[in-house]
Amino acid sequence: AFLLRLADKERKLLNQVEIALKKLHDGDFGICEGTDEQISRKRLVLRPWTRYSIEFKEELERAKKQGL
């Protein structure tokens, strides 16, 4: 069960990296998918496959907690 969870987690991360590479190729890398604003350089250095700015990601997490 542990190995299956680990493999699933790695598959999801690989998918996110592939999406980031496609965005880099298309010229959309570093743009938040929720706000269309630039994602901070610091966030991109720490997590280059991120799709959202910190602020928008926090909004998504708050909405998820509230069941929206």
CHARMM-style PDB file with segment names, atoms N, HN, CA, C and O in Angstrom:
ATOM      1  N   ALA     1       0.830  -1.190   0.000  1.00  0.00      PROA
ATOM      2  CA  ALA     1       0.000   0.000   0.000  1.00  0.00      PROA
ATOM      3  C   ALA     1       0.881   1.263   0.000  1.00  0.00      PROA
ATOM      4  O   ALA     1       0.590   2.233  -0.700  1.00  0.00      PROA
ATOM      5  N   PHE     2       1.951   1.232   0.789  1.00  0.00      PROA
ATOM      6  HN  PHE     2       2.187   0.444   1.358  1.00  0.00      PROA
ATOM      7  CA  PHE     2       2.858   2.381   0.854  1.00  0.00      PROA
ATOM      8  C   PHE     2       3.468   2.662  -0.510  1.00  0.00      PROA
ATOM      9  O   PHE     2       3.502   3.810  -0.954  1.00  0.00      PROA
ATOM     10  N   LEU     3       3.950   1.620  -1.176  1.00  0.00      PROA
ATOM     11  HN  LEU     3       3.923   0.688  -0.815  1.00  0.00      PROA
ATOM     12  CA  LEU     3       4.591   1.795  -2.475  1.00  0.00      PROA
ATOM     13  C   LEU     3       3.600   2.289  -3.522  1.00  0.00      PROA
ATOM     14  O   LEU     3       3.969   3.074  -4.395  1.00  0.00      PROA
ATOM     15  N   LEU     4       2.356   1.846  -3.450  1.00  0.00      PROA
ATOM     16  HN  LEU     4       2.056   1.208  -2.741  1.00  0.00      PROA
ATOM     17  CA  LEU     4       1.341   2.329  -4.387  1.00  0.00      PROA
ATOM     18  C   LEU     4       1.065   3.811  -4.176  1.00  0.00      PROA
ATOM     19  O   LEU     4       0.937   4.561  -5.143  1.00  0.00      PROA
ATOM     20  N   ARG     5       0.973   4.238  -2.921  1.00  0.00      PROA
ATOM     21  HN  ARG     5       1.078   3.628  -2.135  1.00  0.00      PROA
ATOM     22  CA  ARG     5       0.766   5.661  -2.620  1.00  0.00      PROA
ATOM     23  C   ARG     5       1.946   6.488  -3.098  1.00  0.00      PROA
ATOM     24  O   ARG     5       1.767   7.567  -3.662  1.00  0.00      PROA
ATOM     25  N   LEU     6       3.150   5.984  -2.874  1.00  0.00      PROA
ATOM     26  HN  LEU     6       3.295   5.107  -2.416  1.00  0.00      PROA
ATOM     27  CA  LEU     6       4.360   6.687  -3.303  1.00  0.00      PROA
ATOM     28  C   LEU     6       4.404   6.806  -4.831  1.00  0.00      PROA
ATOM     29  O   LEU     6       4.722   7.867  -5.367  1.00  0.00      PROA
ATOM     30  N   ALA     7       4.088   5.724  -5.517  1.00  0.00      PROA
ATOM     31  HN  ALA     7       3.830   4.861  -5.082  1.00  0.00      PROA
ATOM     32  CA  ALA     7       4.093   5.749  -6.978  1.00  0.00      PROA
ATOM     33  C   ALA     7       3.042   6.721  -7.508  1.00  0.00      PROA
ATOM     34  O   ALA     7       3.293   7.429  -8.483  1.00  0.00      PROA
ATOM     35  N   ASP     8       1.868   6.764  -6.876  1.00  0.00      PROA
ATOM     36  HN  ASP     8       1.665   6.189  -6.083  1.00  0.00      PROA
ATOM     37  CA  ASP     8       0.819   7.688  -7.299  1.00  0.00      PROA
ATOM     38  C   ASP     8       1.253   9.133  -7.089  1.00  0.00      PROA
ATOM     39  O   ASP     8       1.017   9.994  -7.937  1.00  0.00      PROA
ATOM     40  N   LYS     9       1.884   9.385  -5.960  1.00  0.00      PROA
ATOM     41  HN  LYS     9       2.076   8.686  -5.271  1.00  0.00      PROA
ATOM     42  CA  LYS     9       2.373  10.739  -5.663  1.00  0.00      PROA
ATOM     43  C   LYS     9       3.429  11.163  -6.684  1.00  0.00      PROA
ATOM     44  O   LYS     9       3.419  12.300  -7.155  1.00  0.00      PROA
ATOM     45  N   GLU    10       4.327  10.261  -7.020  1.00  0.00      PROA
ATOM     46  HN  GLU    10       4.336   9.337  -6.638  1.00  0.00      PROA
ATOM     47  CA  GLU    10       5.369  10.571  -7.998  1.00  0.00      PROA
ATOM     48  C   GLU    10       4.777  10.777  -9.386  1.00  0.00      PROA
ATOM     49  O   GLU    10       5.234  11.648 -10.126  1.00  0.00      PROA
ATOM     50  N   ARG    11       3.768   9.992  -9.750  1.00  0.00      PROA
ATOM     51  HN  ARG    11       3.397   9.284  -9.149  1.00  0.00      PROA
ATOM     52  CA  ARG    11       3.106  10.150 -11.042  1.00  0.00      PROA
ATOM     53  C   ARG    11       2.447  11.521 -11.137  1.00  0.00      PROA
ATOM     54  O   ARG    11       2.521  12.176 -12.177  1.00  0.00      PROA
ATOM     55  N   LYS    12       1.800  11.958 -10.049  1.00  0.00      PROA
ATOM     56  HN  LYS    12       1.740  11.426  -9.205  1.00  0.00      PROA
ATOM     57  CA  LYS    12       1.152  13.268 -10.039  1.00  0.00      PROA
ATOM     58  C   LYS    12       2.183  14.387 -10.154  1.00  0.00      PROA
ATOM     59  O   LYS    12       1.959  15.364 -10.869  1.00  0.00      PROA
ATOM     60  N   LEU    13       3.300  14.252  -9.461  1.00  0.00      PROA
ATOM     61  HN  LEU    13       3.481  13.458  -8.881  1.00  0.00      PROA
ATOM     62  CA  LEU    13       4.357  15.259  -9.541  1.00  0.00      PROA
ATOM     63  C   LEU    13       4.942  15.307 -10.952  1.00  0.00      PROA
ATOM     64  O   LEU    13       5.171  16.390 -11.490  1.00  0.00      PROA
ATOM     65  N   LEU    14       5.183  14.154 -11.548  1.00  0.00      PROA
ATOM     66  HN  LEU    14       4.997  13.274 -11.111  1.00  0.00      PROA
ATOM     67  CA  LEU    14       5.704  14.111 -12.911  1.00  0.00      PROA
ATOM     68  C   LEU    14       4.748  14.795 -13.875  1.00  0.00      PROA
ATOM     69  O   LEU    14       5.184  15.511 -14.777  1.00  0.00      PROA
ATOM     70  N   ASN    15       3.460  14.586 -13.696  1.00  0.00      PROA
ATOM     71  HN  ASN    15       3.106  14.005 -12.963  1.00  0.00      PROA
ATOM     72  CA  ASN    15       2.457  15.243 -14.531  1.00  0.00      PROA
ATOM     73  C   ASN    15       2.543  16.761 -14.371  1.00  0.00      PROA
ATOM     74  O   ASN    15       2.459  17.491 -15.359  1.00  0.00      PROA
ATOM     75  N   GLN    16       2.710  17.240 -13.138  1.00  0.00      PROA
ATOM     76  HN  GLN    16       2.778  16.647 -12.336  1.00  0.00      PROA
ATOM     77  CA  GLN    16       2.816  18.675 -12.898  1.00  0.00      PROA
ATOM     78  C   GLN    16       4.076  19.251 -13.542  1.00  0.00      PROA
ATOM     79  O   GLN    16       4.046  20.359 -14.078  1.00  0.00      PROA
ATOM     80  N   VAL    17       5.166  18.517 -13.493  1.00  0.00      PROA
ATOM     81  HN  VAL    17       5.190  17.618 -13.058  1.00  0.00      PROA
ATOM     82  CA  VAL    17       6.415  18.962 -14.119  1.00  0.00      PROA
ATOM     83  C   VAL    17       6.242  19.025 -15.637  1.00  0.00      PROA
ATOM     84  O   VAL    17       6.712  19.965 -16.278  1.00  0.00      PROA
ATOM     85  N   GLU    18       5.571  18.028 -16.212  1.00  0.00      PROA
ATOM     86  HN  GLU    18       5.190  17.263 -15.692  1.00  0.00      PROA
ATOM     87  CA  GLU    18       5.333  18.033 -17.656  1.00  0.00      PROA
ATOM     88  C   GLU    18       4.471  19.225 -18.065  1.00  0.00      PROA
ATOM     89  O   GLU    18       4.716  19.832 -19.108  1.00  0.00      PROA
ATOM     90  N   ILE    19       3.474  19.564 -17.264  1.00  0.00      PROA
ATOM     91  HN  ILE    19       3.275  19.070 -16.418  1.00  0.00      PROA
ATOM     92  CA  ILE    19       2.638  20.737 -17.539  1.00  0.00      PROA
ATOM     93  C   ILE    19       3.489  22.007 -17.480  1.00  0.00      PROA
ATOM     94  O   ILE    19       3.348  22.888 -18.327  1.00  0.00      PROA
ATOM     95  N   ALA    20       4.375  22.101 -16.478  1.00  0.00      PROA
ATOM     96  HN  ALA    20       4.490  21.385 -15.790  1.00  0.00      PROA
ATOM     97  CA  ALA    20       5.246  23.273 -16.353  1.00  0.00      PROA
ATOM     98  C   ALA    20       6.174  23.396 -17.556  1.00  0.00      PROA
ATOM     99  O   ALA    20       6.408  24.499 -18.049  1.00  0.00      PROA
ATOM    100  N   LEU    21       6.700  22.278 -18.029  1.00  0.00      PROA
ATOM    101  HN  LEU    21       6.510  21.382 -17.629  1.00  0.00      PROA
ATOM    102  CA  LEU    21       7.577  22.311 -19.203  1.00  0.00      PROA
ATOM    103  C   LEU    21       6.814  22.762 -20.446  1.00  0.00      PROA
ATOM    104  O   LEU    21       7.346  23.513 -21.265  1.00  0.00      PROA
ATOM    105  N   LYS    22       5.578  22.309 -20.587  1.00  0.00      PROA
ATOM    106  HN  LYS    22       5.146  21.700 -19.922  1.00  0.00      PROA
ATOM    107  CA  LYS    22       4.757  22.743 -21.718  1.00  0.00      PROA
ATOM    108  C   LYS    22       4.488  24.247 -21.628  1.00  0.00      PROA
ATOM    109  O   LYS    22       4.535  24.952 -22.636  1.00  0.00      PROA
ATOM    110  N   LYS    23       4.206  24.734 -20.409  1.00  0.00      PROA
ATOM    111  HN  LYS    23       4.168  24.161 -19.590  1.00  0.00      PROA
ATOM    112  CA  LYS    23       3.969  26.168 -20.224  1.00  0.00      PROA
ATOM    113  C   LYS    23       5.234  26.962 -20.555  1.00  0.00      PROA
ATOM    114  O   LYS    23       5.155  28.043 -21.138  1.00  0.00      PROA
ATOM    115  N   LEU    24       6.389  26.431 -20.187  1.00  0.00      PROA
ATOM    116  HN  LEU    24       6.454  25.552 -19.713  1.00  0.00      PROA
ATOM    117  CA  LEU    24       7.654  27.091 -20.513  1.00  0.00      PROA
ATOM    118  C   LEU    24       7.808  27.178 -22.028  1.00  0.00      PROA
ATOM    119  O   LEU    24       8.179  28.226 -22.558  1.00  0.00      PROA
ATOM    120  N   HSD    25       7.528  26.094 -22.712  1.00  0.00      PROA
ATOM    121  HN  HSD    25       7.228  25.243 -22.281  1.00  0.00      PROA
ATOM    122  CA  HSD    25       7.614  26.056 -24.175  1.00  0.00      PROA
ATOM    123  C   HSD    25       6.635  27.032 -24.817  1.00  0.00      PROA
ATOM    124  O   HSD    25       6.962  27.686 -25.807  1.00  0.00      PROA
ATOM    125  N   ASP    26       5.420  27.131 -24.244  1.00  0.00      PROA
ATOM    126  HN  ASP    26       5.154  26.600 -23.439  1.00  0.00      PROA
ATOM    127  CA  ASP    26       4.374  27.995 -24.801  1.00  0.00      PROA
ATOM    128  C   ASP    26       4.516  29.463 -24.391  1.00  0.00      PROA
ATOM    129  O   ASP    26       3.804  30.321 -24.913  1.00  0.00      PROA
ATOM    130  N   GLY    27       5.434  29.758 -23.455  1.00  0.00      PROA
ATOM    131  HN  GLY    27       6.012  29.060 -23.031  1.00  0.00      PROA
ATOM    132  CA  GLY    27       5.629  31.130 -23.000  1.00  0.00      PROA
ATOM    133  C   GLY    27       4.698  31.550 -21.876  1.00  0.00      PROA
ATOM    134  O   GLY    27       4.579  32.738 -21.579  1.00  0.00      PROA
ATOM    135  N   ASP    28       4.027  30.567 -21.240  1.00  0.00      PROA
ATOM    136  HN  ASP    28       4.124  29.602 -21.481  1.00  0.00      PROA
ATOM    137  CA  ASP    28       3.095  30.878 -20.152  1.00  0.00      PROA
ATOM    138  C   ASP    28       3.651  30.532 -18.777  1.00  0.00      PROA
ATOM    139  O   ASP    28       2.942  30.654 -17.779  1.00  0.00      PROA
ATOM    140  N   PHE    29       4.898  30.106 -18.709  1.00  0.00      PROA
ATOM    141  HN  PHE    29       5.474  30.006 -19.521  1.00  0.00      PROA
ATOM    142  CA  PHE    29       5.475  29.692 -17.432  1.00  0.00      PROA
ATOM    143  C   PHE    29       5.553  30.876 -16.468  1.00  0.00      PROA
ATOM    144  O   PHE    29       5.941  31.980 -16.849  1.00  0.00      PROA
ATOM    145  N   GLY    30       5.179  30.626 -15.217  1.00  0.00      PROA
ATOM    146  HN  GLY    30       4.864  29.729 -14.907  1.00  0.00      PROA
ATOM    147  CA  GLY    30       5.274  31.649 -14.188  1.00  0.00      PROA
ATOM    148  C   GLY    30       4.043  32.521 -14.063  1.00  0.00      PROA
ATOM    149  O   GLY    30       4.045  33.498 -13.314  1.00  0.00      PROA
ATOM    150  N   ILE    31       2.987  32.178 -14.793  1.00  0.00      PROA
ATOM    151  HN  ILE    31       2.985  31.384 -15.402  1.00  0.00      PROA
ATOM    152  CA  ILE    31       1.738  32.933 -14.721  1.00  0.00      PROA
ATOM    153  C   ILE    31       0.723  32.112 -13.928  1.00  0.00      PROA
ATOM    154  O   ILE    31       0.496  30.942 -14.237  1.00  0.00      PROA
ATOM    155  N   CYS    32       0.122  32.708 -12.923  1.00  0.00      PROA
ATOM    156  HN  CYS    32       0.307  33.659 -12.672  1.00  0.00      PROA
ATOM    157  CA  CYS    32      -0.871  32.047 -12.085  1.00  0.00      PROA
ATOM    158  C   CYS    32      -2.102  31.695 -12.926  1.00  0.00      PROA
ATOM    159  O   CYS    32      -2.642  32.548 -13.630  1.00  0.00      PROA
ATOM    160  N   GLU    33      -2.537  30.449 -12.852  1.00  0.00      PROA
ATOM    161  HN  GLU    33      -2.099  29.755 -12.280  1.00  0.00      PROA
ATOM    162  CA  GLU    33      -3.700  30.006 -13.612  1.00  0.00      PROA
ATOM    163  C   GLU    33      -5.007  30.580 -13.054  1.00  0.00      PROA
ATOM    164  O   GLU    33      -6.026  30.580 -13.746  1.00  0.00      PROA
ATOM    165  N   GLY    34      -4.984  31.061 -11.824  1.00  0.00      PROA
ATOM    166  HN  GLY    34      -4.157  31.060 -11.262  1.00  0.00      PROA
ATOM    167  CA  GLY    34      -6.191  31.591 -11.215  1.00  0.00      PROA
ATOM    168  C   GLY    34      -6.372  33.082 -11.384  1.00  0.00      PROA
ATOM    169  O   GLY    34      -7.498  33.577 -11.429  1.00  0.00      PROA
ATOM    170  N   THR    35      -5.253  33.807 -11.480  1.00  0.00      PROA
ATOM    171  HN  THR    35      -4.338  33.404 -11.444  1.00  0.00      PROA
ATOM    172  CA  THR    35      -5.331  35.266 -11.535  1.00  0.00      PROA
ATOM    173  C   THR    35      -4.707  35.861 -12.797  1.00  0.00      PROA
ATOM    174  O   THR    35      -4.891  37.045 -13.082  1.00  0.00      PROA
ATOM    175  N   ASP    36      -3.981  35.057 -13.541  1.00  0.00      PROA
ATOM    176  HN  ASP    36      -3.831  34.096 -13.310  1.00  0.00      PROA
ATOM    177  CA  ASP    36      -3.231  35.522 -14.717  1.00  0.00      PROA
ATOM    178  C   ASP    36      -2.160  36.533 -14.365  1.00  0.00      PROA
ATOM    179  O   ASP    36      -1.718  37.294 -15.226  1.00  0.00      PROA
ATOM    180  N   GLU    37      -1.739  36.551 -13.118  1.00  0.00      PROA
ATOM    181  HN  GLU    37      -2.098  35.933 -12.419  1.00  0.00      PROA
ATOM    182  CA  GLU    37      -0.661  37.439 -12.680  1.00  0.00      PROA
ATOM    183  C   GLU    37       0.625  36.633 -12.528  1.00  0.00      PROA
ATOM    184  O   GLU    37       0.594  35.406 -12.431  1.00  0.00      PROA
ATOM    185  N   GLN    38       1.746  37.333 -12.509  1.00  0.00      PROA
ATOM    186  HN  GLN    38       1.771  38.330 -12.587  1.00  0.00      PROA
ATOM    187  CA  GLN    38       3.054  36.707 -12.370  1.00  0.00      PROA
ATOM    188  C   GLN    38       3.181  36.029 -10.998  1.00  0.00      PROA
ATOM    189  O   GLN    38       2.817  36.614  -9.978  1.00  0.00      PROA
ATOM    190  N   ILE    39       3.691  34.811 -10.980  1.00  0.00      PROA
ATOM    191  HN  ILE    39       3.986  34.336 -11.809  1.00  0.00      PROA
ATOM    192  CA  ILE    39       4.000  34.106  -9.736  1.00  0.00      PROA
ATOM    193  C   ILE    39       5.372  34.588  -9.280  1.00  0.00      PROA
ATOM    194  O   ILE    39       6.273  34.768 -10.099  1.00  0.00      PROA
ATOM    195  N   SER    40       5.530  34.796  -7.981  1.00  0.00      PROA
ATOM    196  HN  SER    40       4.798  34.650  -7.316  1.00  0.00      PROA
ATOM    197  CA  SER    40       6.797  35.340  -7.481  1.00  0.00      PROA
ATOM    198  C   SER    40       7.968  34.421  -7.818  1.00  0.00      PROA
ATOM    199  O   SER    40       7.845  33.197  -7.827  1.00  0.00      PROA
ATOM    200  N   ARG    41       9.090  35.044  -8.091  1.00  0.00      PROA
ATOM    201  HN  ARG    41       9.190  36.039  -8.083  1.00  0.00      PROA
ATOM    202  CA  ARG    41      10.310  34.300  -8.439  1.00  0.00      PROA
ATOM    203  C   ARG    41      10.697  33.343  -7.313  1.00  0.00      PROA
ATOM    204  O   ARG    41      11.099  32.208  -7.569  1.00  0.00      PROA
ATOM    205  N   LYS    42      10.575  33.802  -6.075  1.00  0.00      PROA
ATOM    206  HN  LYS    42      10.248  34.724  -5.867  1.00  0.00      PROA
ATOM    207  CA  LYS    42      10.932  32.972  -4.926  1.00  0.00      PROA
ATOM    208  C   LYS    42      10.108  31.677  -4.924  1.00  0.00      PROA
ATOM    209  O   LYS    42      10.642  30.595  -4.679  1.00  0.00      PROA
ATOM    210  N   ARG    43       8.804  31.797  -5.199  1.00  0.00      PROA
ATOM    211  HN  ARG    43       8.370  32.676  -5.398  1.00  0.00      PROA
ATOM    212  CA  ARG    43       7.942  30.612  -5.229  1.00  0.00      PROA
ATOM    213  C   ARG    43       8.348  29.686  -6.370  1.00  0.00      PROA
ATOM    214  O   ARG    43       8.374  28.467  -6.198  1.00  0.00      PROA
ATOM    215  N   LEU    44       8.661  30.247  -7.523  1.00  0.00      PROA
ATOM    216  HN  LEU    44       8.639  31.237  -7.663  1.00  0.00      PROA
ATOM    217  CA  LEU    44       9.058  29.430  -8.663  1.00  0.00      PROA
ATOM    218  C   LEU    44      10.395  28.730  -8.431  1.00  0.00      PROA
ATOM    219  O   LEU    44      10.602  27.616  -8.911  1.00  0.00      PROA
ATOM    220  N   VAL    45      11.296  29.371  -7.703  1.00  0.00      PROA
ATOM    221  HN  VAL    45      11.128  30.276  -7.313  1.00  0.00      PROA
ATOM    222  CA  VAL    45      12.577  28.731  -7.390  1.00  0.00      PROA
ATOM    223  C   VAL    45      12.339  27.538  -6.465  1.00  0.00      PROA
ATOM    224  O   VAL    45      12.946  26.481  -6.639  1.00  0.00      PROA
ATOM    225  N   LEU    46      11.453  27.711  -5.480  1.00  0.00      PROA
ATOM    226  HN  LEU    46      10.960  28.570  -5.339  1.00  0.00      PROA
ATOM    227  CA  LEU    46      11.181  26.642  -4.518  1.00  0.00      PROA
ATOM    228  C   LEU    46      10.320  25.535  -5.101  1.00  0.00      PROA
ATOM    229  O   LEU    46      10.465  24.369  -4.732  1.00  0.00      PROA
ATOM    230  N   ARG    47       9.414  25.900  -6.020  1.00  0.00      PROA
ATOM    231  HN  ARG    47       9.296  26.847  -6.320  1.00  0.00      PROA
ATOM    232  CA  ARG    47       8.458  24.933  -6.579  1.00  0.00      PROA
ATOM    233  C   ARG    47       8.193  25.290  -8.040  1.00  0.00      PROA
ATOM    234  O   ARG    47       7.155  25.871  -8.356  1.00  0.00      PROA
ATOM    235  N   PRO    48       9.124  24.948  -8.933  1.00  0.00      PROA
ATOM    236  CA  PRO    48       9.011  25.399 -10.321  1.00  0.00      PROA
ATOM    237  C   PRO    48       7.791  24.859 -11.071  1.00  0.00      PROA
ATOM    238  O   PRO    48       7.429  25.403 -12.114  1.00  0.00      PROA
ATOM    239  N   TRP    49       7.164  23.828 -10.577  1.00  0.00      PROA
ATOM    240  HN  TRP    49       7.458  23.385  -9.730  1.00  0.00      PROA
ATOM    241  CA  TRP    49       5.985  23.258 -11.243  1.00  0.00      PROA
ATOM    242  C   TRP    49       4.683  23.860 -10.744  1.00  0.00      PROA
ATOM    243  O   TRP    49       3.608  23.432 -11.165  1.00  0.00      PROA
ATOM    244  N   THR    50       4.757  24.846  -9.854  1.00  0.00      PROA
ATOM    245  HN  THR    50       5.630  25.194  -9.513  1.00  0.00      PROA
ATOM    246  CA  THR    50       3.536  25.417  -9.292  1.00  0.00      PROA
ATOM    247  C   THR    50       2.666  26.059 -10.357  1.00  0.00      PROA
ATOM    248  O   THR    50       3.168  26.606 -11.339  1.00  0.00      PROA
ATOM    249  N   ARG    51       1.358  25.987 -10.157  1.00  0.00      PROA
ATOM    250  HN  ARG    51       0.949  25.542  -9.360  1.00  0.00      PROA
ATOM    251  CA  ARG    51       0.397  26.550 -11.107  1.00  0.00      PROA
ATOM    252  C   ARG    51      -0.224  27.840 -10.581  1.00  0.00      PROA
ATOM    253  O   ARG    51      -0.849  28.584 -11.337  1.00  0.00      PROA
ATOM    254  N   TYR    52      -0.052  28.106  -9.286  1.00  0.00      PROA
ATOM    255  HN  TYR    52       0.455  27.502  -8.672  1.00  0.00      PROA
ATOM    256  CA  TYR    52      -0.747  29.225  -8.658  1.00  0.00      PROA
ATOM    257  C   TYR    52       0.197  30.082  -7.817  1.00  0.00      PROA
ATOM    258  O   TYR    52       1.205  29.599  -7.301  1.00  0.00      PROA
ATOM    259  N   SER    53      -0.151  31.360  -7.690  1.00  0.00      PROA
ATOM    260  HN  SER    53      -0.969  31.753  -8.109  1.00  0.00      PROA
ATOM    261  CA  SER    53       0.563  32.235  -6.764  1.00  0.00      PROA
ATOM    262  C   SER    53       0.221  31.791  -5.338  1.00  0.00      PROA
ATOM    263  O   SER    53      -0.748  31.061  -5.125  1.00  0.00      PROA
ATOM    264  N   ILE    54       1.004  32.227  -4.388  1.00  0.00      PROA
ATOM    265  HN  ILE    54       1.790  32.820  -4.561  1.00  0.00      PROA
ATOM    266  CA  ILE    54       0.754  31.870  -2.991  1.00  0.00      PROA
ATOM    267  C   ILE    54      -0.625  32.358  -2.567  1.00  0.00      PROA
ATOM    268  O   ILE    54      -1.380  31.624  -1.931  1.00  0.00      PROA
ATOM    269  N   GLU    55      -0.948  33.590  -2.918  1.00  0.00      PROA
ATOM    270  HN  GLU    55      -0.334  34.186  -3.435  1.00  0.00      PROA
ATOM    271  CA  GLU    55      -2.221  34.170  -2.506  1.00  0.00      PROA
ATOM    272  C   GLU    55      -3.402  33.370  -3.063  1.00  0.00      PROA
ATOM    273  O   GLU    55      -4.354  33.085  -2.337  1.00  0.00      PROA
ATOM    274  N   PHE    56      -3.343  33.011  -4.339  1.00  0.00      PROA
ATOM    275  HN  PHE    56      -2.569  33.242  -4.929  1.00  0.00      PROA
ATOM    276  CA  PHE    56      -4.452  32.276  -4.937  1.00  0.00      PROA
ATOM    277  C   PHE    56      -4.535  30.865  -4.368  1.00  0.00      PROA
ATOM    278  O   PHE    56      -5.633  30.358  -4.139  1.00  0.00      PROA
ATOM    279  N   LYS    57      -3.401  30.230  -4.139  1.00  0.00      PROA
ATOM    280  HN  LYS    57      -2.509  30.642  -4.325  1.00  0.00      PROA
ATOM    281  CA  LYS    57      -3.392  28.884  -3.553  1.00  0.00      PROA
ATOM    282  C   LYS    57      -4.014  28.910  -2.156  1.00  0.00      PROA
ATOM    283  O   LYS    57      -4.749  27.992  -1.791  1.00  0.00      PROA
ATOM    284  N   GLU    58      -3.727  29.949  -1.377  1.00  0.00      PROA
ATOM    285  HN  GLU    58      -3.130  30.695  -1.675  1.00  0.00      PROA
ATOM    286  CA  GLU    58      -4.330  30.075  -0.052  1.00  0.00      PROA
ATOM    287  C   GLU    58      -5.845  30.237  -0.159  1.00  0.00      PROA
ATOM    288  O   GLU    58      -6.589  29.688   0.653  1.00  0.00      PROA
ATOM    289  N   GLU    59      -6.297  30.988  -1.154  1.00  0.00      PROA
ATOM    290  HN  GLU    59      -5.692  31.435  -1.813  1.00  0.00      PROA
ATOM    291  CA  GLU    59      -7.737  31.137  -1.387  1.00  0.00      PROA
ATOM    292  C   GLU    59      -8.372  29.788  -1.702  1.00  0.00      PROA
ATOM    293  O   GLU    59      -9.437  29.463  -1.178  1.00  0.00      PROA
ATOM    294  N   LEU    60      -7.721  29.003  -2.556  1.00  0.00      PROA
ATOM    295  HN  LEU    60      -6.855  29.267  -2.982  1.00  0.00      PROA
ATOM    296  CA  LEU    60      -8.239  27.681  -2.905  1.00  0.00      PROA
ATOM    297  C   LEU    60      -8.335  26.776  -1.671  1.00  0.00      PROA
ATOM    298  O   LEU    60      -9.315  26.051  -1.497  1.00  0.00      PROA
ATOM    299  N   GLU    61      -7.316  26.829  -0.827  1.00  0.00      PROA
ATOM    300  HN  GLU    61      -6.520  27.418  -0.968  1.00  0.00      PROA
ATOM    301  CA  GLU    61      -7.307  25.992   0.368  1.00  0.00      PROA
ATOM    302  C   GLU    61      -8.391  26.422   1.352  1.00  0.00      PROA
ATOM    303  O   GLU    61      -9.032  25.575   1.975  1.00  0.00      PROA
ATOM    304  N   ARG    62      -8.602  27.733   1.499  1.00  0.00      PROA
ATOM    305  HN  ARG    62      -8.081  28.421   0.994  1.00  0.00      PROA
ATOM    306  CA  ARG    62      -9.679  28.214   2.374  1.00  0.00      PROA
ATOM    307  C   ARG    62     -11.043  27.765   1.851  1.00  0.00      PROA
ATOM    308  O   ARG    62     -11.901  27.332   2.621  1.00  0.00      PROA
ATOM    309  N   ALA    63     -11.231  27.871   0.557  1.00  0.00      PROA
ATOM    310  HN  ALA    63     -10.534  28.223  -0.068  1.00  0.00      PROA
ATOM    311  CA  ALA    63     -12.506  27.460  -0.042  1.00  0.00      PROA
ATOM    312  C   ALA    63     -12.712  25.959   0.132  1.00  0.00      PROA
ATOM    313  O   ALA    63     -13.831  25.511   0.381  1.00  0.00      PROA
ATOM    314  N   LYS    64     -11.646  25.185   0.002  1.00  0.00      PROA
ATOM    315  HN  LYS    64     -10.737  25.549  -0.201  1.00  0.00      PROA
ATOM    316  CA  LYS    64     -11.746  23.728   0.168  1.00  0.00      PROA
ATOM    317  C   LYS    64     -12.148  23.390   1.608  1.00  0.00      PROA
ATOM    318  O   LYS    64     -12.981  22.510   1.828  1.00  0.00      PROA
ATOM    319  N   LYS    65     -11.560  24.085   2.584  1.00  0.00      PROA
ATOM    320  HN  LYS    65     -10.884  24.799   2.405  1.00  0.00      PROA
ATOM    321  CA  LYS    65     -11.905  23.850   3.983  1.00  0.00      PROA
ATOM    322  C   LYS    65     -13.375  24.179   4.278  1.00  0.00      PROA
ATOM    323  O   LYS    65     -14.012  23.546   5.119  1.00  0.00      PROA
ATOM    324  N   GLN    66     -13.886  25.172   3.574  1.00  0.00      PROA
ATOM    325  HN  GLN    66     -13.368  25.686   2.891  1.00  0.00      PROA
ATOM    326  CA  GLN    66     -15.262  25.597   3.783  1.00  0.00      PROA
ATOM    327  C   GLN    66     -16.230  24.762   2.954  1.00  0.00      PROA
ATOM    328  O   GLN    66     -17.445  24.943   3.037  1.00  0.00      PROA
ATOM    329  N   GLY    67     -15.686  23.849   2.156  1.00  0.00      PROA
ATOM    330  HN  GLY    67     -14.699  23.702   2.089  1.00  0.00      PROA
ATOM    331  CA  GLY    67     -16.516  22.967   1.367  1.00  0.00      PROA
ATOM    332  C   GLY    67     -17.088  23.598   0.120  1.00  0.00      PROA
ATOM    333  O   GLY    67     -18.125  23.161  -0.379  1.00  0.00      PROA
ATOM    334  N   LEU    68     -16.426  24.621  -0.389  1.00  0.00      PROA
ATOM    335  HN  LEU    68     -15.584  24.976   0.017  1.00  0.00      PROA
ATOM    336  CA  LEU    68     -16.915  25.302  -1.597  1.00  0.00      PROA
ATOM    337  C   LEU    68     -16.346  24.689  -2.847  1.00  0.00      PROA
ATOM    338  OT1 LEU    68     -16.653  25.140  -3.951  1.00  0.00      PROA
TER     339      LEU     68
END
